[in-house]
Amino acid sequence: MGELPETTMDLQAAFFAAVRRQDFEDLQNEMAGRETGRLARFLSPDERERIKDGKSKSERQAEAMTRLQWMLANDPEYAALYEDTFAKLREAEQAAERALERARLALAKAEQDLQTTLDSAARLQDGTRVFKDQNGQVRTEHGGKVSDLDAASIDWRGDEPSYEQLSAHRERVAGLNQSIGHVQEIQVNSLGRIRDRMSDEDNPTTSDELESFLPELDDAMADILKVETAISEEATAAPLAVTPDIAIPGPGT
């Protein structure tokens, strides 16, 4: 065995020499990517990972990016087309939500008006609701003709709604339901499909696909605006007396 240090200075020198040897060994192990069970103290986590897999930080970052992120970051023309298409998509989605909100409010009002019309009807002795049409024919709420004998038994007040008013309210309710269904169909089959496709991070849309989405989005927006316009015009129309000539867009219009 070697001689033991005899002074405090010798003890300190021996201690620091041992520390330096251990630091040197630890650094060499970290640089070589060897696992020793000791905590890493010299290299950053990124640098240790780079040594381990032989790749630079930028290379690993590029691998971590999805294909869509890479294309948006490295292809300015594609990024511009993608953003323009997505902006149109968001605009159409917002318009669809706005149209649905208006249609649902209008539907609630139309259903209330229909129920008021039914509640105001004259009735046969068995409780069947009846209405006079513009020709003076008495009809049930479902359109069936009432016999002269039964009609003679009706106690008319004089302010009952007509059969044409009943039909108009029913057509309004049906038209608004059709409009709501049409907008919902656009949301799912057009806007939703395009959003799903554009959100695919690993299999991004091609430029040709994006180009094809633009006219489809324009058509969807036009259909949505037709619904909004029809509802707005109907809301400002005169009270229903006869069946109005109001066409609320449905599928294919």
Secondary structure, 3 states (H helix, E strand, C coil): CCCCCCCHHHHHHHHHHHHHHHHHHHHHHHHHCCCCCCCCCCCCHHHHHHHHHCCCHHHHHHHHCCHHHHHHHHCHHHHHHHHHHHHHHHHHHHHHHHHHHHHHHHHHHHHHHHHHHHHCCEECCCCCEEEECCCCCEEECCCCECCHHHHHCCCCCCCCCCHHHHHHHHHHHHHHHHHHHHHHHHHHHHHHHHHHHHCCCCCCCCHHHHHHHHHHHHHHHHHHHHHHHHHHHHHCCCCCCCCCCCCCCCCCC
